[in-house]
């Protein structure tokens, strides 16, 4: 048993995500016909995970394994728009959809003689928070009222809203199921692990369901108590 701390690399997939990507693509193509430069896309979110783990060896090399950890998931949408006809105007917008959970996996772990461990099983995730943070930076030219010269102005805005107010009229699903597989290695009391998680749909996006988070976790654990081998 002991604490764990790591990094999540989260990719969102599904029908709703595909709809966002298509809308961004359509916007880029439309602005291109007007001679306006634009770009955008959907990107992975990098987050943290932290908690406590427990491995119970009921046979020398096979254990029941679980942990209870806070895990940051979600996705990021970025858009930019640039107009150079007349006075220059540019806006860059980033929307971070933060879906944070308490992960509770129920796993079986096999311990090889060389210290490598393989695990796999069920994953339950309980929603803790669903904030959407939107940040925008506008850079534009205008006439200075005093000197009459052209000046460049930069404005930055940021707002935090609920998922149900921005992404969809429905709130995200509070309890998710899924699976987890992983590989780990322990050196003295330090445990290094790489885990792959896939959850069921976290909720609708613009009334389109079937949207899932796929998470690659890098974790470092500290073993408070080592397993004791049973005697023959």
C-alpha positions in Angstrom: 0.0 0.0 0.0 1.0 3.6 -0.4 0.5 6.9 -2.2 0.5 7.5 -6.0 1.1 10.6 -8.1 1.2 11.0 -11.8 0.2 12.6 -15.1 -2.8 12.0 -17.3 -2.6 12.3 -21.1 -6.3 12.3 -22.1 -7.8 12.0 -25.6 -11.6 12.5 -26.2 -13.3 10.5 -29.0 -16.8 9.9 -30.1 -19.7 11.2 -32.3 -19.9 14.6 -30.5 -16.2 15.1 -30.8 -16.3 14.3 -34.5 -19.1 16.9 -34.9 -16.9 19.6 -33.3 -13.9 18.7 -35.5 -16.2 18.9 -38.6 -17.6 22.3 -37.6 -14.1 23.7 -37.2 -13.1 22.3 -40.6 -16.2 23.8 -42.2 -15.5 27.2 -40.6 -11.8 27.2 -41.8 -12.9 26.4 -45.4 -15.6 29.1 -45.3 -13.3 31.8 -44.1 -10.7 30.7 -46.7 -13.2 31.6 -49.4 -13.3 35.1 -48.0 -9.5 35.4 -47.8 -9.5 35.3 -44.1 -6.9 33.2 -42.2 -8.3 30.8 -39.5 -7.3 27.6 -37.8 -8.4 25.3 -35.0 -8.8 21.8 -33.7 -9.5 19.5 -30.8 -6.5 18.6 -28.6 -5.7 16.2 -25.8 -5.8 17.4 -22.2 -2.8 16.9 -19.8 -3.9 16.6 -16.2 -2.9 15.1 -12.8 -3.8 12.1 -10.9 -3.1 11.4 -7.2 -4.4 9.0 -4.5 -3.7 5.8 -2.6 -3.2 2.2 -3.8 -3.6 -1.2 -2.2 -2.4 -4.6 -3.5 -3.5 -7.7 -1.6 -1.6 -10.8 -2.6 -3.8 -13.8 -1.9 -1.3 -16.0 -3.8 2.4 -15.3 -4.0 2.3 -13.8 -7.5 -1.4 -12.8 -7.9 -3.0 -9.9 -6.1 -6.3 -8.0 -5.9 -5.3 -4.5 -6.7 -7.2 -1.2 -6.3 -6.7 2.5 -5.8 -8.8 5.5 -5.0 -7.4 8.5 -6.9 -8.4 12.0 -8.1 -8.0 12.1 -11.9 -8.3 15.1 -14.3 -9.8 14.3 -17.7 -11.5 16.2 -20.5 -10.4 17.9 -23.7 -9.2 21.2 -25.2 -10.7 23.1 -28.2 -8.6 25.9 -29.8 -9.6 28.4 -32.5 -7.9 31.4 -34.1 -9.1 34.0 -36.6 -7.0 36.7 -38.3 -8.1 39.6 -40.5 -5.5 41.8 -42.3 -7.8 43.8 -44.6 -7.9 47.4 -43.2 -7.0 47.4 -39.6 -5.4 44.2 -38.4 -7.5 42.0 -36.1 -6.7 38.7 -34.5 -8.4 36.5 -31.9 -7.2 33.3 -30.3 -9.6 31.3 -28.2 -8.9 28.2 -26.0 -11.7 26.2 -24.3 -10.6 23.7 -21.6 -13.3 21.2 -20.7 -12.3 20.0 -17.3 -14.0 16.7 -16.3 -12.5 15.5 -13.0 -13.2 12.2 -11.4 -12.5 9.9 -8.5 -11.2 6.7 -10.2 -11.8 3.4 -8.4 -10.4 0.4 -10.4 -11.0 -3.3 -9.4 -8.1 -5.2 -10.8 -6.2 -8.5 -10.8 -2.4 -8.1 -10.8 0.2 -10.7 -11.8 3.7 -10.4 -10.4 6.5 -11.8 -12.5 9.8 -13.0 -10.9 11.7 -10.2 -12.5 9.7 -7.6 -10.7 7.4 -6.7 -13.6 3.7 -6.6 -12.8 0.7 -6.8 -15.2 -2.8 -5.7 -14.2 -6.3 -5.4 -15.7 -9.9 -5.2 -14.8 -12.9 -2.9 -14.2 -12.8 0.9 -13.8 -15.4 3.0 -12.0 -15.2 6.8 -12.2 -17.2 9.2 -10.1 -17.6 12.8 -11.4 -16.3 15.5 -9.0 -16.4 18.6 -11.1 -17.2 19.7 -14.7 -15.9 23.2 -15.2 -15.3 24.8 -18.7 -12.7 27.5 -18.8 -12.7 29.8 -21.9 -9.8 32.2 -22.5 -9.6 34.6 -25.4 -6.9 37.0 -26.5 -7.8 39.8 -29.0 -5.2 41.9 -30.7 -6.4 44.7 -32.9 -5.5 48.0 -34.4 -7.3 51.2 -33.8 -6.9 55.0 -33.9 -5.5 56.7 -30.8 -8.0 59.5 -29.8 -5.2 61.8 -28.7 -2.4 61.4 -31.2 -4.4 60.2 -34.2 -1.9 57.4 -34.8 -2.7 53.7 -35.3 -2.1 51.8 -32.1 -2.3 48.1 -31.3 -4.5 47.0 -28.4 -4.4 43.6 -26.7 -7.3 42.4 -24.6 -7.5 39.1 -22.6 -10.7 37.6 -21.2 -11.3 34.5 -19.1 -14.5 32.9 -17.8 -15.4 29.7 -16.0 -18.8 28.1 -16.5 -20.6 24.8 -15.9 -20.6 22.0 -18.6 -24.4 22.2 -18.9 -24.2 25.9 -19.7 -21.6 25.7 -22.5 -21.3 22.2 -24.0 -24.8 20.7 -23.8 -28.1 21.3 -22.1 -27.6 18.0 -20.3 -25.2 17.7 -17.4 -22.3 15.2 -17.8 -22.9 11.6 -16.6 -21.9 11.3 -12.9 -20.9 7.6 -12.8 -18.8 6.0 -15.6 -17.7 2.4 -16.1 -14.8 1.2 -18.1 -11.6 -0.8 -18.0 -7.9 -0.4 -17.1 -4.8 -2.3 -18.1 -1.4 -1.6 -16.8 2.3 -2.5 -16.4 4.5 -1.6 -13.5 7.9 -2.2 -11.9 9.1 -1.7 -8.4 12.6 -0.7 -7.4 13.0 -1.0 -3.6 10.0 1.1 -2.4 9.4 3.1 -5.6 6.8 1.8 -8.1 6.7 3.0 -11.7 3.6 2.3 -13.7 2.0 2.9 -17.1 -1.8 2.5 -17.3 -4.3 2.7 -20.1 -7.9 3.6 -19.1 -11.1 3.8 -21.2 -14.3 5.1 -19.8 -17.9 4.8 -21.0 -19.5 8.0 -22.5 -19.0 11.1 -20.3 -22.1 12.8 -21.7 -23.6 14.6 -24.7 -21.9 17.3 -26.9 -24.4 19.5 -28.7 -27.1 16.8 -28.2 -24.8 14.1 -29.6 -23.8 11.2 -27.4 -21.1 8.5 -27.3 -18.2 10.6 -26.2 -15.4 8.9 -24.3 -12.1 9.7 -22.6 -9.1 7.5 -23.3 -6.4 8.1 -20.7 -2.8 7.2 -20.6 -1.5 7.4 -17.1 2.1 7.7 -15.9 2.3 7.1 -12.1 4.9 7.0 -9.4 4.0 5.2 -6.2 5.7 4.7 -2.8 5.3 1.4 -1.1 4.7 1.8 2.6 4.5 -2.0 3.2 6.0 -4.7 1.0 4.2 -7.9 0.3 5.3 -11.0 2.3 5.8 -14.2 0.5 4.0 -17.2 2.0 6.1 -20.0 3.3 5.7 -23.5 2.0 
